[in-house]
């Protein structure tokens, strides 16, 4: 397509999404659930078609020599397909956030004022290789009463369109407009540029992918963006920590999975406990082939550490590498986190009540934890049911974003003829 | 100043604001209240200095031939000064939103997950002539735990700096950093361009002023903007309305004040009740010299109406002008509002339960009302204590924005050594 054609194609998608969003916003809970269940059934019934479409994408990926990690994310297995369907059924089982009324109180004037939770409208999702995002994002946007425009990576175009066909089938069975979930069918990059600047048709953009993609989108968007930049997560072991809990948590936060955004990247240890705990922890990490990079004080205790540079404190390794710093006290720990962290997820291990209370209040991150692992920062673990992403922004939503983050609250006012004096 | 000097001046303001925001975020409630009370006292004590500074601004305004409405907004009276001080005392009396913990529940893993309300960080306020915004905005930002950078109109520069001196005095007395509230001292417009693009130092921008100013800022900002565009507010009189309530509300919504954003600009009347109610209402409006502009059906009932054009349905008059349309039913009323309205404030007058319920759900505006006047859409009337503005955005905050809108919620997680399996 020519770029003028892409502009008019995207405008047409936008117009249809806006029209559909009005119908989805007022759809009844049972209708939305019926659509979600029908989508899950369609995905189950079309397993073979989905595998074939995915094989097509995988062939292209291999021809182009895509890296193994990307091919891995692109691959749809039989189990992956079943999980996608199960995810939609779980979303159907969640409470409907739309229309929830809260805080309805009488005011001195006699009017009642409260808030009603309402959809955002049209949500644009921009993602990379994972085809399962197509089903997850469609399901979450629909349940929250929004229309969705999905723009997946060009590597997954056949898989995404096959999943989109199942989504449309579900919408149709429930009598909802099929345009409530649209998958952009061109792989041309100018389509993204259109999507993130169509202020009349798109209310919010959720980009999912690497930091480069998200920064580019944030800089060019004219529509609000709910974004997730990096996860430079910390665990701080206080000198009043329970030793065994500290070891268990520091191990789990780093080694349970290396490539996730809520994995610990820097360990901070109080100087009073460093000599006792670092040898125990280092043995665990080195046995698991985690490379350690420490400051001078840490390296004075553990010889097998490379020196950490200033850049290490700022780095999200997403790999078996850990930087370690010995700190003098809680203040230094909090200062380090607020200075070098990415406001994602940070934890303290301590039995000291006042220090736990201060850490919770003063660490400015989307999730702040006491005596548990950063790996719990996740929509499912938090009880949101599912997440469309994790926000490291400060307005609208912080942390895992589920159905509630895809809605907002308007004011409702009930009166009985009151007027303003 | 040269534009490079302005850039470094603004960067320096930003750096100081960021540093101050960390201290303000953890300041105790009593300390913040002490500062607010001390600010109010300083304003009271410096009445003469404030009047002198304001006289200076007014002289310049008159020399430049500024229009009367602007001069009116710029003027600080003895009563206005007392109101400013009183406003700060009212903010001191409000509950502290910072640190509020909600929804703390146990999860199957054994962790407790909840949310804590936290400040946004640094707030940039850009406003026009009204000097009282300096005190209001400073007070609200401080109570919500934020640092503020205030950029008022050049017309009010002396008044704003005199008020800012009182604000700094209050901060100093309470032992808080005086840089927690900074007033930009240059009237050069490039300072605004810097303010709205300093992503490292500013977390959100709240522009207060005309639509032109707000659109320009929204388009150029690289920082999130909480914005208030126009208020094209509607009252829909249903055929099952109580006649007397409908007359009272339609009168009040238009004529109590003409220049406010929550004033009704379009009246929608059900065709079954139009012949009965429009003569009564027209007499009220015409007696008050309100110009009426109607569609054909309305003009067939009331001769003294000019014809309304398509442009009228989209216009915020802010003046004694009212457009009137006769509609066939509730659906047409809702469609008209969602199509031509500005998602600000809209009201239905009806005794019909199901229609009221549908109107509340389906009208996509920041405030939706039943049987009361749009003029109630106001932070004080809603019990927010004060407002920094009214948001017509869909993310973060809709409607009047008070202390809560100047905060966000982070997740807190409490454990006892739990790790992820």
Interface residues (C-beta under 8 A of the other chain):
Chain A: X22 X25 X26 X99 X105 X107 X109 X111 X113 X116 X118 X120 X121 X203 X204 X219 X222 X224 X226 X242 X244 X245 X248 X249 X251 X252 X256 X338 X347 X360 X361 X362 X364 X365 X366 X367 X368 X369 X370 X371 X372 X373 X375 X376 X377 X381 X382 X383 X393 X394 X395 X396 X397 X398 X399 X400 X408 X409 X410 X411 X412 X413 X414 X415 X416 X417 X418 X419 X420
Chain B: X22 X25 X26 X99 X105 X107 X109 X111 X113 X116 X118 X120 X121 X203 X204 X219 X222 X224 X226 X242 X244 X245 X248 X249 X251 X252 X256 X338 X347 X360 X361 X362 X364 X365 X366 X367 X368 X369 X370 X371 X372 X373 X375 X376 X377 X381 X382 X383 X393 X394 X395 X396 X397 X398 X399 X400 X408 X409 X410 X411 X412 X413 X414 X415 X416 X417 X418 X419 X420
